[in-house]
Amino acid sequence: MMRLILIGILILLTACSSIALQPTYELVEKAIAIQLEQTQQQLTQKLDLDFQKFEIKQVVITQEEPLTIEYLPAYHVQGTYDLTVKLPKKQITQPQKPFDIYLQIQREGKSWRLLLPEKTNNDKPSIWHSYQLMIDD
């Protein structure tokens, strides 16, 4: 009887911890923002554009696949979001832009990182660039 109770408690703890360790909408939104900032910096340098600000709304997660990257748990998350870019003289809105991101929880389980794969030849293993995601409490 005691053994069944312990198994039940372990199952309950495992279920609760896996729910807590899934990416939230806020986390996905921050990751998209970092990805946009990277792209914005490149465009600003190449095209001499003056981006004032951008806004991310209506994040919709359509797929969330758990996986392991470099021995740590991660998620491949896909979906859409609405983007509004504010330029000096006008504002551009793009609805339902697709996103495809990789998020990884760190060893202590308290922080997340955005992982961006570097494009390499198929012969080489993927190289990941990692960005800390700061979430407001």
N, C-alpha and C positions, 0 to 999 in steps of 0.2 A: 504494500500500500504506500509506504513511504517513498519507494522508488518511483511510483506513478506520479506522486505529488512533485517530486524533484524534476521529473521529465516534463511535466506540465509547466512548471516555473521556468525551466530552460527554454521551452518553446515560446512562452510568453515574452521572456526577455529578448530572445532572438528576433521575434516579430517586431517588438517595440523599437529595438535598436536599428533594425533595417529601415523602418519607416523614418526615423529621425535622421538617417544618413543619406536620404535621397535629396537631390537638388530641389530647391524651392524656386518659385517664380521670381522672387527678388534676386536670388543668386544667378539665375539665367539672365535676367535683365542686366545685371552688373557685368556679366561675361560678354554679352552682346555689346555693351558700351565700350569695354576695353578693346574688343575687336574693331569696332567702328573708329575709336581713337587712333588705333594703329593705321588703319586705312586713311583716315583724315590727315594724319601727319604726312603720309606718302603723297597724297594728292596735293596738299598745300605746297610741298616742296617742288613737285614736278610741274604743276599747273599754275602755281602762284595764285591760288584761290584763298579767299578770306572767309573761312567758316566761322560763324559767330557762335553757334550752339546747335545741338541736336537733341531731340526728345524721342524716347522709346515708349510706346504704349501698346496695349492689347497683345501681350506676349501669349502665344498659344503653343503649348508643347504637344506635338503629335506623336513623338516616339522617344522613348527613354530606354536605352539598352545598357545594362550593367556589364562591365568588363574590367580587366586588370591591365594597367599600364605601368611598367617598371616596378612590379611587385606591390603596387598599391591599388585599392579599389577605385574605379572611375566609372563615369557614365558618358555615353555618346548620346547627346540630346539634339533633337531636331524639331523644327516647328516654324512658326511665322511670327512676325511683329509688324507694327505700323511705325514708320519712321518719319519724323518731321525735321528737316534741315533748315536752319535759319541762316540765310546769306545776308550781306549788308543791305540789299534793296528788295529782297523778296523771301518768301518762305516756300519750300517744296515739301509736299507730303507724298510718301510712297506707302500705300497700304499693302499688307500681307507679304512683306519681304521674307524670304526664307532664311533660316539660320541653321547651322550645322556645327555644333561645338562639342568639345570634350571637357568634362569637369572631373577633377580628382580630389577626393578627400584626403587630408594629410593623416599621418600616423596617429596623432593624438585625437583625431576625430572632431576637432574644434574649428578647423579652417579648411577652406577650399582653394583650389587653384584652377585657372583656365589653362588648358594645354592646347597649343597650336602646333600642329605637325609641320615640319619643314618639308617642302617638296624635294624629294630625292629620286634617284633612279630606283626601279623596282628591285635591283640587286642588293641595295643597301637597306639596313634596318632604319625605321623612322627615327628622326631626331625631333624631340619635343621641346618647344620653348614654353616656359611656365610663367604665369602671372598671378600673383596673390590677389584674391578677391576679398575686399573689405566689405563686411556687412554691418550696417548700423544696428545697434541693439535697441 
